[in-house]
Amino acid sequence: MISEKSRELYNYMIEIGYSAEFSGLIAKNLNTDFTATRMLGYLAHYANYAKLSDEEVVDEMLAILSDRDSWIKKKQSQEAQQAINEAIMYGLGEDDEE
């Protein structure tokens, strides 16, 4: 399942001259609004100069996915740290007095 922005990315790539197969692979991998929007911005920036090679587009796709994965790991780490902080401050919810 791909997002609306991913569909927009696919259509834009076709419009500027990439093959349907290649555009589909890029859109499939950048399947969220966030990642597709970043690629749209990247392609639009270079559209006035020259068509980027397939390799350059793939390199940017991999960079976008790497950034997204780093952001996800950071958020997971922050949530885990918050749980640890709450356990330290409030205990684990067990009643020590019996």
N, C-alpha and C positions, 0 to 999 in steps of 0.2 A: 504494500500500500504506500503510495507516495502522496505528498502534500500538494496543495494547489500551487505553491511556489515552485515545486519540482516540475510540475506540468508546464508552468511558465518558462522555466529554465530549458526544458526539452524543446518547446516551441521556438524560443529565442535562438537556441543553438542551431536548429534547422534553418531558421531565417538567415543566420549569418554564414551558413555554408557548411556546417558539419553534417556528417552522415546521420541518418536516422538511428542506425545501430549504435554508433558511438554516443550520440546524444542520449539515447535511452539508457545506456550503461552509466553515464555520468549522472543522469537524473535519478536512476534507481539507487545509486550509492549516496547521493545527496538528497535523501528522502524526507528531510524536515524543512520547514520554512526557513529556519535559521541558516542551515548549511546551503540551501539553494539560493537564498538571498545573497550570501557572501560570494557564491560563484557568479551570480548574475552581475554583481558589482565589479568583480574582477574582469569578466568578459566585456562589460560595457566600457570599462576604462580603456581597454586596448582596442576596442572596435574601431576607433577613429584612426588608428595607426596602421595596423595590419592584422590579418587573421593569425591567431596563435596556432602553433603546431599542436597536434594531438598530445604529444609528450608534455608540453607546457601546461595544457589543460589538466592532464592526469596528475602532474606534479602539484598543481594548485589544489586539486580535489583531495589528494593525500594530505596536504598541509592543513586544509580545512577540517578533515576528519581527525587529524592528530590534535588540533586545537580543541575540537569538540570533546574528544576523549579525555584530554587533560582537564578541561573544565568539569566534566562529569566526575572524575576522580577527586578533584578539589572539593566539589560539593559533598561527595560521599565522606570524605575525610572530615569536613567541617561538621557534618551531621553526627558522625561517630564521636568527635571531640565534644560536641554539645551533650551527647548522652553520657559520656564519661564525667563531664563537669557536673551534670545534674545528679549522677550517682554519688559523686563525692560530696556535693552540698546537701543532698536530701536522703542519702542512703539508698538501699536497694528495695525499699518498701517492706522489709521484714521487720516484725515487731520483736525487739531483743528482750523485752520484759515478758516473762511467762509466769 
